[in-house]
Structure formats: C-alpha cells, structure tokens
Amino acid sequence: MECTLQGIFQSHFEAYAAQHRLPLYIHRAAYWISSCRTAALGGHVRKCPAGHVERAFYNSCHQRGCPQCQAMATESWLERQRERLLACAHHHLIFTIPHDLNALWRYNRAAMAKLLFGAVRETLVELLADAKYLGATPAFLSALHTWGRSLWLHPHVHVLIADGGLDDNGARVRPRRSHFLPARVLMMVFRGKFLAALREGVACAQLHLPPDLSRERFTSLLNKLGRVKWNVRLCTRYAHGEGVAAYLARYLKGGALKNTQIVAAGQDCVRFRYTPHPDEGEGGGEPMLMTLSPEAFLDRYLTHIAPPRLQSVRGYGLYAQRQGERLDRARRTLGQAPVEEPKPLSAVDFLARFRQLPDAARCPRCGSILLFASAIAHGPAPPRILH
C-alpha cells in the first residue's frame, strides 16, 4: 500500500463505509481524494520537443481535504491575505470549546461551527467597541480548526487581529491596554455567548441532541460548563501579521494530516508522526508516533472533513470582504496604498517562485520542458452516490 492518505483511502475506505453510516459529503470527499491525479479524473499528455519521451499528467481533485494537490491554492490564499493586512502589530488569539461538547459537535458540525464563529465575532466586536479597550472597529481573521495534533477532535478558532482599529470619524485608534484585552474578561464573555447560543440552538431545533443526551442532561452540562474556566489564549503580540497568516494558511487546505507525517500504512495499522503540544504534558513536545488500526484512523480523520459550504476562514470588521473602502482608509492612516487584488497565481508562477519544476516535467535525455500534446478524457464516472 502507498504510504499516503490516498493509499489509505484506496485500501480501506470501502470496507469502512460498509460498516458505518456516513453522510454524502464524506463519500464525495473520499472519492476525490482516492482519485486525485489518477486516470479517473482525466488529464493531458506532454511530450519532449525533440520526440524523446511522452508522459501522462492526471488532474488534481481540488478537494480541500486532499494533502497532495492544495499547495498552490494555499499559496494563492496567503498572497491575497498578505495584500490586505494592515502594516501594524497583530495579536494571535485562540478560542477553544470544552471537550464535553464534542458529542454535540459530531452531530451538528456545520451548525456548531456557525455558532462558534458567531460567538467569537460577537465577543471581540462587543469588547473592542468599548472605549475602555479600543472604542473602534477592529480588523480580524478567524480560522476554524477541529483537530488536535494526534487527530483527536479539538474544535477551536484561531484569530489574527490587528493592534488597533478605525473609529467613526476615520481616525486610527490604538488599544488602551498594553495587553490588548484582559484574558479573564475575554474568556467569560466568550463562554457566556457560546453557551447562550447553544441553549437557543437547541430550543429552536437548530441543533440536534445526540441520542444519549437528554434535554435535562444537556441543561445540566451547560450549567456545569458555565462555572469552569475555558481555554482562551492570548499569545504574545507580533510586530506584523504575516507570520500568523502563514500559520493559518497551513491548515486552510490539505486536511488534518500531511503525507510527510505518515510513516507506515498497512493492512493492520496506520502509523503517523506528530508533535504533542507542550501544554499537553505528553513527551515534552518531542516528536512521537501514533499507531492506529485503519478503522480507528478513519474514525479520527473523517471527523475533520469539512461539511459542504462551510467557510473555514472568515474576515470580520475591517478585514471583512465588504469593508474594502474602510480598510483602504485604515491603510492610508498607516501610509499604505489601497488594496490591489493580486493577479491569479498560475502553476508556472507557483513552481518558479519555489524553484521546484518537477523532474517529470522535463525530458530525462535532453532536459527540455515537456510541451502539451493532447488531452486525456475522464475515466469511469464517479459512484452513483455522487449524482
């Protein structure tokens, strides 16, 4: 078996799906990941100008959970965000929900993500509108991650937020506090808003309770969670936002596990490399190996396949898509030019940027770049379940 995520899906997903009831979008994602850069998706033929060799190149699947074809999409996203970032210090905030809510998350992935984004947005907008902290419109990006480093379910939102904002008169405002926002207040407001959103979501049938969680137990759980400390982290202030944006970009595309982390994939086990978070107290942050059965691996990995139309990165305040005019006004206060949409990144530009023209794209005899010769039609149609 090929030691890649694609190889694992090709060898084990069909048997796994026969034993588990899976939503349609999981079947779709598995098909595209299994078919990526194979004859099933079609492609084209390239040949040497001197006639030495011809080679087939198959199409990528462009499924956002596929780790082998999303590098250019990730770079394109990062390029657009770099163009929009304000030239000032930025903060990195992390909002994590308690693991007691994981069962509810599994039953309501899209709805829970919507509520989590909403609670984070409302918390920051409300606090930063207060003149005690900022008294202006902030600029921030929020990115949803659902996995821990060993693929266990760990829903949390990373926030990249500018150190300052724009008031109603178009003037730049700096934070009143050296630490931006008080951690305890931030945690308590976020906790209150998210718990209130959960209560309302269940009351209006937006959220569905798991079979083993009654209304009484759900209410008791929320009451308990309202009395404990939640994990809301404020990281050290950064001189600019590009470093955190690059961190977010790594998780925007390509799924929860990269092929370089998989060290073994057989009929009986899947073994991958991960680095525990220092706060977890496991191994002191040293690289470790996780060994799982194929079924257990797919149990974990499929939890992180994003539901259809779930936008995993969202801009708010001045970084919202419809706030271009106000963002340009904020940029002028920092001596920046208005935002210019970068030209689309082509495959040639992407490879040239990283100086990585694959060996397969050159003739092994004369070194010439292979030229397009003909198209290859798609192979067999996707499974009927995709129609």
N, C-alpha and C positions, 0 to 999 in steps of 0.2 A: 504494500500500500504506500502511496506517495505520502510523505511526511508533511502534509499541508492541510489546511482546513478543508480545501476542496476534496482532497483524498478521503478525509474522514466522512464528509457528506456523501461522497460517491459510494463508499463501502458500507455505511451504517445507517444512513437516514431512512431508507426504505423500510428496513426492519423496525426501526424505532417508530416510524409513523404508523406502522401496522398495529403497534401495541399502545399507542397514545392518541387521544382525540386532540387534534391540532387545528387552530384557526387557518383559514385560507391563506392569509398573508405569510404564514410560516412555510406552507408548501411552496408558495411562489418564490420566497427568498431561497429556499433550499434548491429549487430547480435552477435559478440563475447562478448561484454560487457553484453548483455542481457542473454547470455547462460553460462557465466563463472560459473564454479562449479555447473553446473546442469547436469541432465541426458543426455541432448542433446550432451554433449561433451564426454560422457563415463567416465570411472573411474575404481575403483577397490574396492574389499571388504576386510576388515581387521577383524580379529576375535581374541578373547581372547584365550591364550594358554590353559586355563582351560575350555573353552567352555561356558563361561558365557554370552557372547554377540558378535554379529556381526554388523558391521557398514559399510555403503557405503560412499566412498570418491570420489567426482567427480573432473574431471580435470579442471585446470585453463585455461583461454583463452589466456594468454600471450599477449593480445593486449596492446600496451604501454599506451593507454589512460584509461585503467581499474584501478581503485584505490584499488581493493581488492586482486590483485594477483601479484603485482610488487615489493614487499618489498625485496625479495631475489635477483631479477635482479638488483635493485638499489644498494644493498649492494655489489654485485659482481663487478659492475662498479666502485664503490667507492674504493674497495680494490685494483683493478688494477691501478687506478689513484694514490692512495697513494704510491704504489710501485714505480711509475715513477716520482713523484715530487722531484724537487731539494731541498736540505736541506738549503734553504736560505729564506730571506723575499720575500713576494709576494704582488702584488697590485691587487686591485679589481676595474675594470673599467666597466662602463655601457654606452652603446651607444643606444640612443632611437631615432626613427624617428618620425617626427611630425604627429599628428593625421589627418592632412589634407590629408595624403596619405593612410588612412585606406581603402577608397573605392577601390583604386588601388590594395591594398594588398588583399582584398577579392576576386578580380578577378584573381589574379596571385600569389597564396600563395607560391607555390614551387619556382617560378622564382624570386619573391621578396626576399624570404629567401636567395636564392643563391647570389643575388646582395648585400644583407645586409652583409652576411658573407664576401663576397669578398671585400667590401669597408672597413670593419673593419680590415681585414688582410692586405690589401694594405696600409692603414693608419699607422698601427703600424710598419710594416716591413720598410716602407719608412722613417719614423721619426727615428726609432731606428738604422737604418743603418748610420744615420748622426752622425759623431764623436762628434758633439756638444751635443748630448743627450746620446748616448751609443756607436755607432760605432761597433756593433757586431750583431750576430744572436740571437734574443730573444727566449724565450720559453713561449708559452701561449696556454691556452684552451679557446675556445669561445663556449657559450651555448645560444641557441635561446629560448626566452620566448615570447609568443604572448599575454599574458593576464595580466590585472591589477588585483588587489585583489578582486574586485567585478565582475570579469569575463568579463569586457569590453575589447575590442580589444586594445592592447597596445604593439605593436611589439618592442622588444628591445633585445640586445645581452649583456650578462654578459661575462666579460673577466677576467680570472685568469692568471696573468703574473708574471714571476719570476723577481726579482730585480737584473738584470744583464744578461749577455749573454756570448757567446763564439766567439772570433774573428777568423780570417782565419788561425792564427797560433796555434789555440787550446788553447789559454790562456783565462782565465776568465776575463771579463771586468765589472766593476761596473758603474752604471749611473753617469753622470757628475753632475746631479742636485739632490738636496735633495728632490724635489717633483716629481722626475722621468720624467714627461713630462709636458709642460705648457698647462693648460686646454684650453686656447683660441686657441692656435695653433692646438691642437688635434681636437677641435670641427670644426674649419674652414677647415682643411684638410679632415676630415671625411665627412663633409657636401658637399664639392666640389666633392669628389669622388663618393658619392652616387647619387647626382643629375646628374652627368655626366653619370653614369651607367644607370639611368632611361631614360635619353634622348636617349642613344644608344639603350637601350632595346626596346623602342617604335619604333625607326627608323628602326630597323631590325626585327620587328614583334615578338620579344621575349616576349614582354609584350603587353597585350590587354587592351585597354582603356574601362572603364565602359560606358554603353550607354549614360549616361548623361554628359560625359566628352569628349568634342571635342578636336582636336589637338591644336586649338588656346587657349582654356581654360587650357589645360594641360601645354602648354608652359608658359602661364601667371602664373599658380600656381607655377611652378618650379622657375621662376624668382622671385616671391614673397618670396618663401622659402629660396632662396639664400641670402636674405637680413635680415633674422631674426636669432636670436640665437637658436641653437638646444640644447637639453638636453643631454650633455655628462658629466658624473660624474666620478671623480677620488676619490675613497674612501681612508680612512686612510691606510697607509701601515701596513701589518700584518707580524708578526715575522715568520710565516710559511704559507704554502698554504692549509693546511688540513681543516681549518675552512671554507674557501670559497668553496673548493671542496665539502665538505659536504652540503653546501648551494645549490650548483648546482645540486647535486645528488637528492635532494628532488623534483626537477622539471623535472628530466630526464625521470622518469617513473611515471605512475599513473595519468596523466592528470592534468587538471587545478583545480580540486576540490577534496578534500578528503572526504570520507564518514563521518568522525568525524565532518566535518563542517556543514553537512546537519541536520537541527533540525526539519524540517517538510516537508512532501511530500504528498500532497493530490490530489484530482481531480481538484481543482481550483487554487492551488498555490504551489509553492516550496519556502521554506524559508531556507537560509543558513547563517552561521556566517562568518564574515570576519573582518579584522583589517585594516582600511584605512591607507595609507602611511602618515607619518607626513607631507610631503610636500603638500599633497592634501588639508590640512586645514579642513578636514571633521571629526568632532568628536575628534580631538586632538589625534588620534592614538588609541582611545579606541575601544574595540570590538563592532561591530554593526551587525544588522540583515538586510539582503536584502530579500525582498519578491517579487517574480515574478510569473506571470502565467506560467504554464508548457510550453506553446509555446514560451514565451519570454525567459525562462530559456534555452530551447533547442537552440533557436536562438543564445544565447551567447556561450553556451558550445560547440556546434558543430563547431563554428568558430575556435576552438583551437585543433580540431582533426588533427593530422599531416598527410599531403599527403603521399602516399607510397614512400618509399626510401628516404625520407627527413631525413638526418642525423642532429639531433638537437644539438649535441656536436661535435666539431671538434678541433683537435690539430694542431698547426702551429709551425714553427721554430723547436726548439729542442724537442718540445712535439709532433711533427708530427710522425705518425706511422713509416715512412720510415727513420727516423733520429736516429735510435737506437744507431748506432756507435758514432755519435756526442753527443748524450745525455749521453752515458756512459763516454765519455771523459770529459764532463762538470761535471759529478758526481765525477770523480776522483779528479778534482780540489777542490772539497768540502769535500773530504775524504769519499765519499760514494762508496759502492760496485756497480758493474754493475747491471742493472735491471734484476730481475728474475721474470718470469711470475708466479703469484700465482696459486696454484692448484685450479681447479674449485670448487666452493662452493656448497656443497650438501645441501639438505634440512635438513638432520640430523645435519650437522655442523652449519647451519644457526640458527636452533632452539636452539642448545646447546650454541651458542655464546650469545644469548639473554635470555637463560634460560626460554624459553617460549614453552614448549611442550603442545599443546592444550589438554584440558580435553577430547575432543572427541577421542584423540589418546590413551587414557588409559581406561581400564576396570573400570566401576564405582563400581564394587563389590570388586575386589582384587587389583586393581591399576596396573596390568600388562600392558605393552605396547602391543597394538594390532598388530598382525602379518598379513602380506599379505596372502590372501586366494585365491582370483580369480579376474579376470579382468571383467569389465563391458563394453559391446560393446557400441559404439556411438549410440545415439538416432537418430531421424529423420535427414535427410541430411539438410545442410544449404539451405536457399531460392535459387531459380533458379538464381536470380540476381548475386549470388556469383560465379557461374560457368563460 
